[in-house]
Amino acid sequence: MREEVWGMSRTLCLIVLLAACKPDAPKKTALPAAGPQLRATVVTIRTTLEPEKKTHTHTLVIGGGKARSTDEQDQWRLFDTKAKTVTFVDDVAKTTRTESLDALLKKHREALAEPLPPHYPRAYVKRTGEKRPMQGATAEQTLIDIGGYRRELWLAEHRAIPGGLFAMMQASDGPTSPLAPMMRAADDALTRTRAFPLLDRSEVTIGDKKRVTDRAVVEIAERNVPQAMLSVPSGYRDLTPKPAAPK
């Protein structure tokens, strides 16, 4: 029994990680202010952690068919919503790698299709049909439940956010554990949506303690940003696999 309880605790801790609960605010990196500017949509997202009582914000910058989240530092992703590709940039190794969304989805779903022991729980997904106005759009509630974990998302197709961007973010954020298939149903729903979460709240209870992570879009505004922010840095080594030469 003790081993089963310990196993379930580890399982729930893993689920928190899968939901991308980040306990510490990301380090701020100075972005270049000089140089060509680009008119972009800047989505400000506030994350609140309980019981730590910590709050931090980051932005999702969208412009010229590209998007990037500022909560990723040193290693970050550049989303091309028109070409349907994701470029993985490593500022430390000074390398880039570009993959198509189709290829990423294939690898992502293959990883989540791996078998699980029968005693492990599976996520349950429910679209409740409840709606509410948020940030000038109509958001609909989706609930994800598994054991002592619950995630509540209010998803909306907002005119300022490209459809399918959140799905690209999910698909390119690869599973990190053999237990990731527990979230198969949830992942399938989130990699197929064209909406974006204007509110994303997760709760996990382990023993008598509850951890809550709240992510809320608090502002969507048009601003000028450095064009370099939404560009692949020049001079980096491209590790994208080249197509096989025809025989």
C-alpha positions as CSV (number, residue, x, y, z in Angstrom):
1,M,0.0,0.0,0.0
2,R,2.8,2.4,0.9
3,E,4.4,1.8,-2.5
4,E,1.1,2.5,-4.3
5,V,0.6,5.8,-2.4
6,W,4.2,6.8,-3.2
7,G,3.6,5.9,-6.9
8,M,0.5,7.9,-7.0
9,S,2.2,10.9,-5.5
10,R,4.9,10.7,-8.1
11,T,2.3,10.4,-10.7
12,L,0.5,13.6,-9.6
13,C,3.8,15.5,-9.3
14,L,4.5,14.4,-12.9
15,I,1.1,15.7,-14.0
16,V,2.0,19.1,-12.5
17,L,5.1,19.1,-14.7
18,L,3.1,18.1,-17.7
19,A,0.8,21.0,-17.2
20,A,3.9,23.2,-17.3
21,C,3.7,24.5,-13.8
22,K,6.8,26.7,-13.5
23,P,7.6,27.5,-9.8
24,D,9.9,30.4,-10.5
25,A,9.6,33.5,-12.6
26,P,11.9,33.4,-15.7
27,K,15.0,35.5,-15.7
28,K,14.5,38.7,-17.6
29,T,16.7,39.1,-20.7
30,A,17.2,42.5,-22.2
31,L,15.8,42.7,-25.7
32,P,17.4,44.9,-28.3
33,A,15.5,48.2,-28.5
34,A,17.5,49.5,-31.5
35,G,17.2,48.4,-35.1
36,P,14.1,47.8,-37.3
37,Q,10.8,47.7,-35.5
38,L,7.8,45.5,-36.2
39,R,4.1,46.2,-35.3
40,A,3.0,43.2,-33.3
41,T,0.3,41.9,-31.0
42,V,1.6,41.6,-27.5
43,V,-0.4,39.2,-25.2
44,T,0.5,39.7,-21.6
45,I,0.0,36.6,-19.4
46,R,0.1,36.7,-15.6
47,T,1.0,33.5,-13.7
48,T,0.1,33.2,-10.0
49,L,1.3,30.3,-7.8
50,E,-0.2,29.2,-4.6
51,P,0.6,28.5,-1.8
52,E,3.9,30.2,-2.7
53,K,2.1,33.5,-3.3
54,K,4.3,34.3,-6.3
55,T,3.3,36.2,-9.4
56,H,5.1,36.8,-12.6
57,T,4.3,37.9,-16.1
58,H,5.5,37.1,-19.6
59,T,4.4,38.0,-23.0
60,L,3.5,36.2,-26.2
61,V,4.6,38.3,-29.2
62,I,2.9,37.9,-32.5
63,G,3.8,39.7,-35.7
64,G,4.5,39.1,-39.4
65,G,3.1,35.5,-39.2
66,K,5.6,34.6,-36.4
67,A,5.1,34.2,-32.7
68,R,7.4,33.8,-29.7
69,S,6.9,33.5,-25.9
70,T,9.3,35.5,-23.7
71,D,9.2,33.0,-20.9
72,E,11.6,30.9,-22.9
73,Q,15.3,31.9,-22.5
74,D,18.5,30.6,-24.0
75,Q,16.5,27.8,-25.7
76,W,13.3,29.1,-27.3
77,R,10.8,28.4,-30.1
78,L,9.8,30.6,-33.0
79,F,6.4,29.7,-34.4
80,D,5.6,30.3,-38.0
81,T,1.8,30.3,-38.1
82,K,1.7,30.6,-41.9
83,A,4.3,28.0,-42.9
84,K,3.1,25.8,-40.0
85,T,6.7,25.2,-38.7
86,V,8.5,25.6,-35.4
87,T,12.1,26.7,-35.2
88,F,14.0,25.6,-32.1
89,V,16.7,28.2,-31.3
90,D,19.6,27.5,-28.9
91,D,21.3,30.8,-28.0
92,V,24.0,28.9,-26.0
93,A,25.0,26.4,-28.7
94,K,24.1,29.0,-31.4
95,T,22.1,26.5,-33.4
96,T,18.6,26.3,-34.9
97,R,16.4,23.4,-36.1
98,T,13.1,23.8,-38.0
99,E,10.4,21.1,-38.0
100,S,7.0,21.1,-39.7
101,L,3.9,21.0,-37.5
102,D,2.9,17.7,-39.1
103,A,6.2,16.1,-38.2
104,L,6.0,17.4,-34.6
105,L,2.4,16.1,-34.2
106,K,3.4,12.7,-35.5
107,K,6.3,12.3,-33.0
108,H,4.2,13.8,-30.2
109,R,1.3,11.5,-30.7
110,E,3.5,8.4,-31.1
111,A,5.1,9.2,-27.8
112,L,1.7,9.5,-26.1
113,A,0.5,6.3,-27.7
114,E,2.9,4.2,-25.7
115,P,1.2,1.6,-23.4
116,L,0.7,2.3,-19.7
117,P,0.3,-0.1,-16.8
118,P,-3.5,-0.7,-16.3
119,H,-3.5,0.7,-12.7
120,Y,-2.4,4.2,-13.8
121,P,-5.2,6.7,-14.2
122,R,-6.1,8.3,-17.5
123,A,-7.2,11.9,-18.0
124,Y,-10.8,12.7,-18.5
125,V,-11.7,15.7,-20.7
126,K,-15.0,17.5,-20.7
127,R,-16.3,20.5,-22.6
128,T,-18.9,21.9,-20.3
129,G,-20.6,24.3,-22.7
130,E,-20.3,27.1,-20.2
131,K,-19.2,30.4,-21.8
132,R,-18.1,33.8,-20.6
133,P,-16.8,37.0,-22.3
134,M,-13.1,37.5,-21.8
135,Q,-10.7,40.0,-23.5
136,G,-13.3,40.9,-26.2
137,A,-14.0,37.2,-27.1
138,T,-16.3,34.5,-26.0
139,A,-14.4,31.7,-24.1
140,E,-15.7,28.2,-23.5
141,Q,-14.8,26.1,-20.5
142,T,-12.9,22.8,-20.8
143,L,-12.1,20.6,-17.8
144,I,-9.3,18.0,-17.5
145,D,-9.5,15.6,-14.5
146,I,-7.1,12.9,-13.4
147,G,-6.9,11.6,-9.8
148,G,-6.3,14.6,-7.6
149,Y,-5.5,16.9,-10.5
150,R,-7.8,19.2,-12.3
151,R,-7.1,21.7,-15.1
152,E,-9.7,24.3,-16.1
153,L,-9.2,26.1,-19.4
154,W,-11.2,28.9,-20.9
155,L,-10.5,28.7,-24.6
156,A,-11.4,31.3,-27.2
157,E,-10.7,32.0,-30.8
158,H,-9.5,35.6,-30.5
159,R,-9.2,37.7,-33.6
160,A,-5.7,38.9,-32.5
161,I,-4.3,35.4,-31.9
162,P,-3.7,33.1,-34.9
163,G,-5.9,30.1,-34.9
164,G,-4.0,26.9,-33.9
165,L,-1.1,28.7,-32.3
166,F,-1.7,27.1,-28.9
167,A,-1.9,23.7,-30.6
168,M,1.5,24.4,-32.1
169,M,2.9,25.2,-28.7
170,Q,1.5,22.0,-27.3
171,A,2.7,19.8,-30.1
172,S,6.3,21.2,-30.0
173,D,6.5,20.8,-26.2
174,G,7.5,17.1,-26.2
175,P,6.5,14.6,-23.6
176,T,9.1,14.4,-20.8
177,S,8.3,11.1,-19.2
178,P,7.2,7.5,-19.9
179,L,4.1,8.4,-17.9
180,A,3.0,11.2,-20.3
181,P,0.5,8.9,-22.0
182,M,-1.8,9.3,-19.0
183,M,-2.6,12.7,-20.5
184,R,-3.4,11.3,-24.0
185,A,-7.0,12.4,-24.2
186,A,-6.2,15.9,-22.9
187,D,-3.2,16.3,-25.2
188,D,-5.3,15.1,-28.2
189,A,-7.9,17.8,-27.5
190,L,-5.4,20.6,-27.0
191,T,-3.3,19.8,-30.1
192,R,-6.5,19.9,-32.2
193,T,-8.0,23.2,-30.9
194,R,-7.8,26.4,-32.9
195,A,-8.5,28.4,-29.7
196,F,-6.2,29.9,-27.1
197,P,-6.5,29.7,-23.3
198,L,-7.4,33.1,-21.9
199,L,-7.5,31.5,-18.5
200,D,-5.7,28.3,-17.6
201,R,-6.0,27.1,-14.0
202,S,-4.6,23.9,-12.6
203,E,-4.9,22.3,-9.1
204,V,-3.2,19.3,-7.8
205,T,-3.7,17.8,-4.3
206,I,-1.1,15.6,-2.7
207,G,-2.0,14.5,0.8
208,D,-3.5,17.5,2.6
209,K,-1.7,20.1,0.4
210,K,-3.1,21.8,-2.7
211,R,-1.0,23.5,-5.3
212,V,-2.7,26.0,-7.7
213,T,-1.3,27.6,-10.8
214,D,-3.3,30.3,-12.5
215,R,-2.4,31.7,-15.9
216,A,-4.5,34.5,-17.2
217,V,-4.3,36.7,-20.2
218,V,-4.5,40.2,-18.7
219,E,-3.9,42.4,-21.8
220,I,-3.8,42.1,-25.6
221,A,-2.3,45.2,-27.2
222,E,-0.6,46.4,-30.4
223,R,3.0,47.6,-29.9
224,N,6.2,48.1,-31.8
225,V,8.8,45.4,-31.0
226,P,12.3,44.8,-32.3
227,Q,12.1,42.9,-35.6
228,A,15.0,40.7,-34.4
229,M,12.8,39.4,-31.7
230,L,10.7,37.4,-34.2
231,S,13.6,36.4,-36.4
232,V,16.1,33.5,-36.4
233,P,19.5,34.9,-35.4
234,S,21.9,35.2,-38.2
235,G,25.1,33.2,-38.1
236,Y,23.6,30.3,-36.1
237,R,24.3,26.7,-37.4
238,D,21.2,25.2,-39.0
239,L,20.7,21.6,-37.8
240,T,17.5,21.0,-39.8
241,P,17.8,17.6,-41.5
242,K,18.2,18.0,-45.2
243,P,15.8,16.0,-47.5
244,A,17.3,12.8,-48.8
245,A,18.7,13.1,-52.3
246,P,16.6,11.2,-54.9
247,K,18.2,7.9,-56.0
